[in-house]
Amino acid sequence: MASKRFDSLRAYNVIVKALGISKLVYAASMLCVPDLVIKTVQEKIFKFLWKNKMDKVKRSVIFQPLSHGGLNFPHFRTQVKSLRLSWLGRLLHSSNEIASWQAIPNEYFNQHGGLAFLLKCNYDTKKTRKKDTFVLL
């Protein structure tokens, strides 16, 4: 019985990754995704996994790799955050020629001391005002 359940969970995992998450991640790579949408997507995925019933396994376990007893289930919030941060690497490791998309972030960062300076600073986010910050995550 346990192996049948595990096989069905692995099948659901494949379905979620192939049909659900892949399309959402593609859209999230080009759009700003609000936290409410991220939370809703994650809830819908778990409702699908457990067939609209209560979770049978802790979610933190489901996200773990197979070698640690998990299902290696996709964590949508982490994937969206990594997409949001991936542009930073492209901005920092670009060639000498500045692409047109880099003009806006470069201008913003230059107003605040430059990107290299901002990345080296130690920030206490509890003391910053929300309207004055450029929120990446």
Kinemage of the C-alpha trace (Angstrom):
@kinemage 1
@onewidth
@group {chain A} dominant
@subgroup {mainchain}
@vectorlist {calphas} color= white
{ca met a 1} P 0.000 0.000 0.000
{ca ala a 2} L 2.788 2.444 0.899
{ca ser a 3} L 4.583 1.948 -2.410
{ca lys a 4} L 1.356 2.633 -4.359
{ca arg a 5} L 0.865 5.860 -2.429
{ca phe a 6} L 4.489 6.864 -3.034
{ca asp a 7} L 4.160 6.098 -6.749
{ca ser a 8} L 1.008 8.210 -6.995
{ca leu a 9} L 2.710 11.082 -5.145
{ca arg a 10} L 5.648 10.862 -7.541
{ca ala a 11} L 3.189 10.938 -10.440
{ca tyr a 12} L 1.508 14.044 -8.993
{ca asn a 13} L 4.946 15.575 -8.558
{ca val a 14} L 5.733 15.032 -12.240
{ca ile a 15} L 2.357 16.455 -13.281
{ca val a 16} L 2.816 19.550 -11.118
{ca lys a 17} L 6.341 20.144 -12.428
{ca ala a 18} L 5.558 19.493 -16.092
{ca leu a 19} L 2.132 21.038 -16.496
{ca gly a 20} L 1.774 23.536 -13.687
{ca ile a 21} L 4.970 24.993 -12.336
{ca ser a 22} L 6.828 25.152 -15.649
{ca lys a 23} L 4.186 27.406 -17.202
{ca leu a 24} L 3.946 29.567 -14.087
{ca val a 25} L 7.715 29.953 -13.783
{ca tyr a 26} L 7.901 31.009 -17.415
{ca ala a 27} L 5.269 33.692 -16.778
{ca ala a 28} L 6.937 34.735 -13.516
{ca ser a 29} L 10.222 35.260 -15.315
{ca met a 30} L 8.638 38.128 -17.237
{ca leu a 31} L 6.088 39.485 -14.761
{ca cys a 32} L 6.041 40.794 -11.225
{ca val a 33} L 4.295 38.168 -9.105
{ca pro a 34} L 2.590 39.440 -5.928
{ca asp a 35} L 3.015 37.472 -2.702
{ca leu a 36} L -0.720 36.704 -2.607
{ca val a 37} L -0.465 34.980 -5.997
{ca ile a 38} L 2.562 32.979 -4.871
{ca lys a 39} L 0.728 31.837 -1.743
{ca thr a 40} L -2.394 30.950 -3.736
{ca val a 41} L -0.412 28.914 -6.269
{ca gln a 42} L 1.330 26.974 -3.513
{ca glu a 43} L -2.004 26.276 -1.787
{ca lys a 44} L -3.604 25.070 -5.038
{ca ile a 45} L -0.668 22.774 -5.706
{ca phe a 46} L -1.024 21.153 -2.298
{ca lys a 47} L -4.790 20.830 -2.685
{ca phe a 48} L -4.129 19.006 -5.955
{ca leu a 49} L -1.495 16.792 -4.348
{ca trp a 50} L -3.700 15.746 -1.443
{ca lys a 51} L -6.987 15.738 -3.414
{ca asn a 52} L -8.510 18.649 -1.420
{ca lys a 53} L -7.883 16.894 1.911
{ca met a 54} L -5.589 17.742 4.813
{ca asp a 55} L -1.851 17.377 4.241
{ca lys a 56} L -0.650 13.918 5.209
{ca val a 57} L 3.032 14.895 5.351
{ca lys a 58} L 4.605 18.137 6.545
{ca arg a 59} L 5.243 20.507 3.675
{ca ser a 60} L 8.836 21.035 4.713
{ca val a 61} L 9.383 17.291 4.205
{ca ile a 62} L 7.730 17.266 0.774
{ca phe a 63} L 10.183 19.907 -0.487
{ca gln a 64} L 13.243 17.911 0.590
{ca pro a 65} L 15.204 15.804 -1.916
{ca leu a 66} L 14.470 12.087 -2.299
{ca ser a 67} L 17.720 11.238 -0.514
{ca his a 68} L 16.370 12.941 2.638
{ca gly a 69} L 12.949 11.279 2.503
{ca gly a 70} L 11.144 14.013 0.602
{ca leu a 71} L 9.572 14.175 -2.852
{ca asn a 72} L 11.764 16.938 -4.265
{ca phe a 73} L 8.532 18.846 -4.749
{ca pro a 74} L 8.833 22.293 -6.381
{ca his a 75} L 8.750 25.270 -4.026
{ca phe a 76} L 7.155 28.010 -6.104
{ca arg a 77} L 8.072 30.865 -3.739
{ca thr a 78} L 11.771 29.940 -3.893
{ca gln a 79} L 11.667 29.658 -7.671
{ca val a 80} L 10.098 33.113 -8.016
{ca lys a 81} L 12.667 34.620 -5.637
{ca ser a 82} L 15.513 33.062 -7.601
{ca leu a 83} L 14.068 34.510 -10.814
{ca arg a 84} L 13.887 37.938 -9.207
{ca leu a 85} L 17.533 37.745 -8.199
{ca ser a 86} L 18.852 36.203 -11.414
{ca trp a 87} L 18.750 39.550 -13.215
{ca leu a 88} L 21.274 40.871 -10.708
{ca gly a 89} L 23.926 38.469 -12.007
{ca arg a 90} L 23.198 39.508 -15.575
{ca leu a 91} L 23.531 43.144 -14.551
{ca leu a 92} L 26.850 42.582 -12.769
{ca his a 93} L 28.446 40.239 -15.308
{ca ser a 94} L 27.522 42.011 -18.480
{ca ser a 95} L 30.047 42.895 -21.139
{ca asn a 96} L 31.490 46.405 -21.441
{ca glu a 97} L 28.665 47.382 -23.759
{ca ile a 98} L 25.599 48.410 -21.757
{ca ala a 99} L 22.326 46.918 -22.975
{ca ser a 100} L 19.244 49.115 -23.122
{ca trp a 101} L 17.486 47.201 -20.319
{ca gln a 102} L 20.345 48.070 -17.943
{ca ala a 103} L 19.733 51.825 -18.159
{ca ile a 104} L 16.864 51.918 -15.655
{ca pro a 105} L 18.437 49.825 -12.858
{ca asn a 106} L 21.819 51.519 -13.363
{ca glu a 107} L 20.226 54.963 -13.048
{ca tyr a 108} L 18.368 53.928 -9.900
{ca phe a 109} L 21.445 52.397 -8.278
{ca asn a 110} L 23.665 55.337 -9.250
{ca gln a 111} L 21.316 57.684 -7.381
{ca his a 112} L 22.072 55.685 -4.234
{ca gly a 113} L 25.844 55.263 -4.570
{ca gly a 114} L 26.088 52.604 -7.255
{ca leu a 115} L 25.291 48.906 -7.237
{ca ala a 116} L 28.722 47.811 -5.987
{ca phe a 117} L 28.366 50.108 -2.966
{ca leu a 118} L 24.815 48.987 -2.228
{ca leu a 119} L 25.774 45.303 -2.313
{ca lys a 120} L 28.561 45.859 0.240
{ca cys a 121} L 26.357 47.716 2.738
{ca asn a 122} L 24.972 46.166 5.905
{ca tyr a 123} L 21.291 47.043 6.139
{ca asp a 124} L 18.958 46.901 9.075
{ca thr a 125} L 15.724 46.401 7.174
{ca lys a 126} L 13.641 47.005 10.295
{ca lys a 127} L 14.742 50.641 10.333
{ca thr a 128} L 14.155 51.405 6.650
{ca arg a 129} L 10.933 52.957 5.483
{ca lys a 130} L 9.008 50.846 2.983
{ca lys a 131} L 8.476 53.658 0.468
{ca asp a 132} L 12.227 54.421 0.329
{ca thr a 133} L 13.355 50.902 -0.474
{ca phe a 134} L 13.638 49.068 -3.759
{ca val a 135} L 12.089 45.711 -2.947
{ca leu a 136} L 13.627 42.732 -4.780
{ca leu a 137} L 12.096 39.936 -2.778
